[in-house]
């Protein structure tokens, strides 16, 4: 089992699960997860000769939970990552791995502070460079303006999304996890009109896929029952702040070793249909892409759905950095 520490990262206290000794590999989770989404990676990465560390992003689990939407912007979250890395390994640059929202967090941590990080890997979400416009404009044009439901549009107003998720945390997590996992049949994520709620039409399977056990789900339920969903959902309410902050890095590439892992059944991997070739897109914005791996039959929860396959890609990449 990992050891837990609370790190004063600068503007927030961040809980970190750590295991092993050696160069620091810092892992960042997505929505709606926690450090626990890296439970299958911590031990193997530690055994490979690294300090494996996985944070609770602010708003989650044992980390601070500010009450303002703006506290969950990308600038703040990348500062948390940099603060944790500095505290755990003050004299050397860290290696970053992120999944889902954790992928943009680590991509942009490395982009904004290249001196602090030596390599970065992303699962599920490719690096597409500094944006040309806020993502809320993109999903409004592609979905909302056409009357189509898009989950990030549902997340914009404070209150209703939190109330829906918190009314039945276990049911919410089961439906959300199942809806975009590789085991769910096509069409499980419902197509509906703008104005619907997230859970309308979502499926709670009679038997959940084996990659998430009842005990695993119990842990997540306990975490979100205690923390609520305001912080996690507020990540989606900062597209315009993120866009404004990132403009300072326009034209900058990630000039370090990078890695991309995704699943061929993950809607986030191709940007919800906007990115024809995630690897080719990344190569426009990174200088040293050392692999693009697309795992067949894998949905959104990459490292939880196929931990052995993901570890078999991550660990050689990590060892190759030494």
ZAFI-8895 format. One record per residue (C-alpha): residue in one letter; chain; y, z negated, x negated. Coordinates in pm, 1 decimal, decimal comma. Layout:
BEGIN
{A A {Y Z X}}
...
This chain:
BEGIN
{X A {0,0 0,0 0,0}}
{X A {353,3 67,6 -122,3}}
{X A {605,1 -199,9 -205,5}}
{X A {925,7 -214,6 -2,9}}
{X A {1276,0 -261,0 -135,5}}
{X A {1615,3 -251,3 25,9}}
{X A {1860,2 -59,3 -192,1}}
{X A {2237,4 -93,2 -178,1}}
{X A {2301,9 280,9 -186,5}}
{X A {2681,0 259,2 -168,8}}
{X A {2783,1 285,4 194,2}}
{X A {2447,3 181,5 342,3}}
{X A {2143,5 -31,1 270,5}}
{X A {1835,1 188,1 258,4}}
{X A {1473,4 73,8 283,2}}
{X A {1245,1 239,2 29,6}}
{X A {867,5 236,5 0,0}}
{X A {761,2 274,3 -364,6}}
{X A {434,0 313,5 -548,5}}
{X A {344,3 387,0 -910,9}}
{X A {536,6 423,4 -1235,3}}
{X A {688,4 721,1 -1408,9}}
{X A {954,0 982,3 -1329,3}}
{X A {1106,5 927,6 -987,1}}
{X A {996,6 1146,7 -695,8}}
{X A {1210,8 1061,0 -393,7}}
{X A {1091,2 1174,0 -50,5}}
{X A {1311,1 1212,5 259,2}}
{X A {1173,0 1239,1 613,0}}
{X A {1292,6 1419,5 924,1}}
{X A {1318,5 1361,8 1299,5}}
{X A {1166,2 1157,7 1453,7}}
{X A {979,1 1002,1 1161,7}}
{X A {1022,9 742,1 884,9}}
{X A {906,1 672,5 530,0}}
{X A {563,3 656,2 695,2}}
{X A {547,3 1034,4 730,0}}
{X A {484,2 1039,5 351,7}}
{X A {195,7 789,9 369,4}}
{X A {-52,2 1052,7 247,9}}
{X A {165,7 1156,4 -47,3}}
{X A {275,7 823,9 -197,2}}
{X A {-59,9 727,7 -349,5}}
{X A {-157,7 1067,5 -490,2}}
{X A {187,1 1127,1 -640,3}}
{X A {182,1 778,3 -794,1}}
{X A {-168,0 841,8 -932,9}}
{X A {-39,1 1162,2 -1092,5}}
{X A {198,4 956,8 -1308,3}}
{X A {516,4 928,4 -1105,0}}
{X A {715,6 665,6 -921,8}}
{X A {664,8 783,4 -565,0}}
{X A {938,1 664,2 -330,4}}
{X A {1000,0 737,6 38,0}}
{X A {1311,0 623,4 220,9}}
{X A {1396,3 538,7 576,7}}
{X A {1697,3 761,6 638,2}}
{X A {1995,3 563,0 768,3}}
{X A {1951,6 501,6 1139,3}}
{X A {1574,9 461,7 1102,9}}
{X A {1333,4 177,3 1043,7}}
{X A {1452,2 -79,6 793,3}}
{X A {1769,6 101,1 685,6}}
{X A {2123,1 39,2 810,9}}
{X A {2210,5 179,5 1151,8}}
{X A {2583,9 249,0 1180,5}}
{X A {2722,8 282,1 1532,2}}
{X A {2944,7 587,6 1476,9}}
{X A {2826,9 947,8 1512,0}}
{X A {3020,6 1053,6 1200,9}}
{X A {2819,2 808,4 990,0}}
{X A {2522,9 1048,6 1014,3}}
{X A {2690,1 1352,6 861,1}}
{X A {2534,7 1535,7 567,0}}
{X A {2790,7 1404,3 320,1}}
{X A {2691,0 1045,7 401,5}}
{X A {2317,1 1108,7 397,0}}
{X A {2325,1 1288,9 63,3}}
{X A {2528,4 999,2 -76,8}}
{X A {2254,1 762,5 37,8}}
{X A {1991,5 970,8 -143,0}}
{X A {2199,3 977,2 -459,9}}
{X A {2258,1 602,3 -440,0}}
{X A {1888,4 525,9 -401,0}}
{X A {1796,1 759,2 -686,6}}
{X A {2053,4 599,2 -915,4}}
{X A {1932,6 249,7 -831,0}}
{X A {1566,5 330,8 -888,6}}
{X A {1610,3 547,4 -1199,7}}
{X A {1957,8 502,6 -1348,0}}
{X A {1904,4 691,2 -1673,1}}
{X A {1741,5 1016,7 -1562,1}}
{X A {1766,8 1277,1 -1290,3}}
{X A {1525,2 1241,1 -996,9}}
{X A {1296,8 1490,2 -825,4}}
{X A {1345,6 1536,1 -451,3}}
{X A {1107,6 1632,3 -169,0}}
{X A {1218,5 1659,9 194,2}}
{X A {1068,5 1755,9 527,9}}
{X A {1240,3 1874,8 849,1}}
{X A {1595,8 1727,7 840,7}}
{X A {1491,1 1572,8 512,8}}
{X A {1472,2 1923,5 364,9}}
{X A {1841,3 2007,4 426,2}}
{X A {1925,9 1656,4 308,4}}
{X A {1748,9 1709,5 -25,8}}
{X A {1862,6 2072,1 -64,2}}
{X A {2223,4 1962,2 -16,6}}
{X A {2183,2 1650,8 -229,8}}
{X A {2081,3 1876,4 -517,5}}
{X A {2349,9 2133,6 -436,0}}
{X A {2630,2 1877,7 -430,0}}
{X A {2510,1 1664,4 -722,9}}
{X A {2313,6 1892,3 -959,1}}
{X A {2352,3 1642,9 -1242,0}}
{X A {2160,7 1376,9 -1046,8}}
{X A {1851,3 1579,9 -956,2}}
{X A {1618,8 1787,4 -1171,3}}
{X A {1405,2 1966,4 -909,3}}
{X A {1372,8 1987,6 -532,0}}
{X A {1102,7 2083,7 -283,1}}
{X A {1142,1 2142,3 89,0}}
{X A {879,6 2135,5 361,3}}
{X A {934,7 2320,4 690,7}}
{X A {1301,7 2414,5 641,8}}
{X A {1404,4 2665,4 371,1}}
{X A {1731,0 2649,9 181,4}}
{X A {1964,0 2918,1 316,9}}
{X A {2275,5 2843,3 114,6}}
{X A {2614,1 2720,9 227,0}}
{X A {2655,2 2818,6 593,5}}
{X A {2903,4 3077,3 713,3}}
{X A {2958,0 2893,1 1041,6}}
{X A {2843,6 2568,2 1203,5}}
{X A {2492,7 2571,0 1343,0}}
{X A {2612,1 2456,3 1684,5}}
{X A {2796,5 2788,6 1716,0}}
{X A {2472,5 2971,5 1636,3}}
{X A {2256,6 2791,7 1892,4}}
{X A {2529,5 2814,9 2154,3}}
{X A {2540,1 3191,1 2110,7}}
{X A {2162,2 3235,4 2093,3}}
{X A {2057,1 2991,4 2365,8}}
{X A {2317,4 2797,9 2561,7}}
{X A {2549,5 3088,2 2641,5}}
{X A {2251,2 3276,1 2780,5}}
{X A {2148,3 2984,9 2999,8}}
{X A {1849,5 2890,5 2784,5}}
{X A {1755,5 2534,5 2690,0}}
{X A {1780,8 2437,6 2323,7}}
{X A {1689,6 2087,4 2219,9}}
{X A {1986,2 2048,5 1983,0}}
{X A {2225,6 2128,5 2266,5}}
{X A {2059,5 1851,5 2471,6}}
{X A {2120,6 1612,9 2181,3}}
{X A {2497,4 1668,3 2169,5}}
{X A {2610,5 1416,3 2434,1}}
{X A {2569,6 1050,8 2344,2}}
{X A {2367,8 854,7 2597,1}}
{X A {2131,2 1072,6 2802,8}}
{X A {1909,8 1183,5 2510,3}}
{X A {1875,5 827,7 2383,3}}
{X A {1798,1 696,6 2731,6}}
{X A {1527,1 957,1 2786,1}}
{X A {1356,8 882,6 2453,3}}
{X A {1386,4 505,1 2477,9}}
{X A {1254,2 482,8 2834,7}}
{X A {901,7 549,7 2704,4}}
{X A {897,6 562,6 2324,6}}
{X A {524,8 627,9 2297,8}}
{X A {534,1 907,1 2554,3}}
{X A {837,9 1064,1 2392,6}}
{X A {679,7 1066,5 2047,8}}
{X A {345,3 1196,3 2171,6}}
{X A {508,1 1484,7 2357,9}}
{X A {750,9 1571,9 2078,8}}
{X A {490,7 1554,9 1801,6}}
{X A {234,5 1751,7 1999,8}}
{X A {475,5 2017,0 2123,9}}
{X A {530,2 2173,6 1782,4}}
{X A {214,1 2080,4 1593,8}}
{X A {-34,3 2341,6 1481,2}}
{X A {-300,2 2222,3 1724,0}}
{X A {-92,8 2285,2 2036,5}}
{X A {-166,2 2610,7 2220,8}}
{X A {103,3 2876,4 2233,4}}
{X A {355,5 2799,8 2503,0}}
{X A {319,4 2422,2 2480,7}}
{X A {688,8 2391,5 2392,8}}
{X A {833,7 2488,0 2731,9}}
{X A {1090,3 2760,0 2790,8}}
{X A {1349,4 2629,7 3039,1}}
{X A {1708,9 2660,4 3141,8}}
{X A {2012,2 2491,9 2992,8}}
{X A {2075,3 2166,7 3177,3}}
{X A {1712,2 2054,2 3164,9}}
{X A {1622,5 1741,7 2971,1}}
{X A {1410,2 1752,2 2658,5}}
{X A {1096,6 1607,4 2814,1}}
{X A {1092,4 1828,0 3124,7}}
{X A {774,6 2035,1 3104,9}}
{X A {653,5 1872,2 2781,7}}
{X A {280,3 1804,6 2744,0}}
{X A {115,9 1469,8 2668,0}}
{X A {-236,4 1569,4 2562,6}}
{X A {-536,5 1372,1 2684,3}}
{X A {-659,1 1350,6 2324,0}}
{X A {-409,1 1368,2 2039,7}}
{X A {-501,6 1573,5 1730,0}}
{X A {-677,8 1376,7 1458,2}}
{X A {-392,5 1404,3 1207,1}}
{X A {-206,3 1126,3 1393,9}}
{X A {-425,9 827,0 1472,0}}
{X A {-355,8 565,0 1733,7}}
{X A {-267,7 323,3 1453,5}}
{X A {-25,9 576,1 1302,4}}
{X A {142,3 625,3 1636,5}}
{X A {160,6 247,7 1687,8}}
{X A {362,0 221,2 1366,0}}
{X A {610,5 485,2 1475,1}}
{X A {641,5 330,6 1821,0}}
{X A {717,6 -9,7 1670,9}}
{X A {981,0 139,1 1440,9}}
{X A {1165,1 328,9 1714,5}}
{X A {1134,3 51,3 1968,3}}
{X A {1321,4 -168,2 1721,5}}
{X A {1573,2 88,8 1597,3}}
{X A {1645,8 304,0 1900,2}}
{X A {1736,2 672,6 1878,3}}
{X A {2115,6 679,3 1843,6}}
{X A {2112,5 720,8 1466,4}}
{X A {1829,0 973,5 1451,1}}
{X A {1976,4 1190,9 1727,4}}
{X A {2329,3 1166,3 1585,7}}
{X A {2216,5 1377,6 1290,0}}
{X A {2233,6 1670,7 1534,8}}
{X A {2592,0 1585,1 1635,3}}
{X A {2743,2 1658,2 1294,3}}
{X A {2709,9 2034,3 1255,1}}
{X A {3085,4 2091,5 1234,0}}
{X A {3140,8 1804,3 988,5}}
{X A {2851,9 1931,4 777,5}}
{X A {2992,8 2283,3 776,3}}
{X A {3337,3 2164,6 667,6}}
{X A {3199,1 1950,6 384,0}}
{X A {2965,4 2219,0 250,6}}
{X A {3242,0 2476,8 213,1}}
{X A {3338,3 2307,8 -114,5}}
{X A {3010,4 2439,3 -262,1}}
{X A {3045,5 2799,3 -144,5}}
{X A {2894,1 3037,0 -397,2}}
{X A {2693,8 2768,2 -577,4}}
{X A {2319,5 2821,4 -618,8}}
{X A {2047,7 2563,9 -671,3}}
{X A {1996,6 2602,4 -1044,4}}
{X A {1676,7 2400,6 -1085,9}}
{X A {1306,1 2436,8 -1007,3}}
{X A {1244,2 2460,0 -632,3}}
{X A {942,1 2484,5 -404,3}}
{X A {899,1 2575,4 -36,9}}
{X A {602,9 2483,6 183,9}}
{X A {575,5 2568,1 552,6}}
{X A {331,5 2634,8 831,7}}
{X A {285,2 2964,4 1009,4}}
{X A {303,7 2783,3 1346,6}}
{X A {623,4 2591,6 1266,8}}
{X A {926,2 2722,4 1459,2}}
{X A {1164,3 2558,0 1212,4}}
{X A {1021,1 2748,6 915,9}}
{X A {1172,1 3078,6 1027,2}}
{X A {1485,6 2923,1 1171,8}}
{X A {1365,2 2960,5 1531,8}}
{X A {1317,5 3331,9 1480,4}}
{X A {1635,3 3397,8 1282,0}}
{X A {1474,6 3426,0 935,3}}
{X A {1228,1 3709,8 886,9}}
{X A {1117,0 3602,8 537,0}}
{X A {1204,9 3243,1 439,9}}
{X A {1105,0 3297,5 77,3}}
{X A {1318,5 3608,0 36,4}}
{X A {1611,6 3427,7 195,8}}
{X A {1572,0 3133,7 -42,2}}
{X A {1563,1 3356,7 -348,4}}
{X A {1920,2 3461,2 -271,0}}
{X A {2033,0 3099,5 -313,0}}
{X A {1808,6 2949,7 -584,3}}
{X A {1749,7 3048,1 -944,0}}
{X A {1396,0 2914,2 -1003,9}}
{X A {1177,5 2931,3 -694,0}}
{X A {831,8 2839,7 -818,9}}
{X A {637,8 2900,8 -502,0}}
{X A {649,7 2978,3 -131,8}}
{X A {339,9 2854,1 45,2}}
{X A {273,7 2922,6 412,4}}
{X A {-19,6 2720,5 544,1}}
{X A {-215,6 2894,2 821,6}}
{X A {-253,5 2706,9 1147,0}}
{X A {-0,7 2440,3 1046,5}}
{X A {283,5 2343,2 1275,2}}
{X A {595,3 2142,5 1210,4}}
{X A {449,2 1817,4 1072,6}}
{X A {347,9 1978,6 746,0}}
{X A {247,5 1689,6 518,0}}
{X A {91,0 1492,7 802,1}}
{X A {-108,1 1779,5 951,3}}
{X A {-254,6 1899,0 619,3}}
{X A {-202,5 1624,1 360,2}}
{X A {-471,0 1738,6 116,4}}
{X A {-340,7 2094,9 108,4}}
{X A {18,8 1982,3 71,1}}
{X A {-71,6 1741,2 -208,7}}
{X A {-266,8 2015,6 -385,1}}
{X A {58,1 2216,9 -394,7}}
{X A {303,0 1937,0 -468,8}}
{X A {123,1 1764,9 -754,5}}
{X A {73,3 2071,0 -980,1}}
{X A {436,5 2162,3 -915,5}}
{X A {544,5 1811,8 -1015,2}}
{X A {329,1 1811,9 -1328,1}}
{X A {466,9 2151,2 -1421,4}}
{X A {816,0 2002,9 -1437,0}}
{X A {725,8 1767,3 -1722,7}}
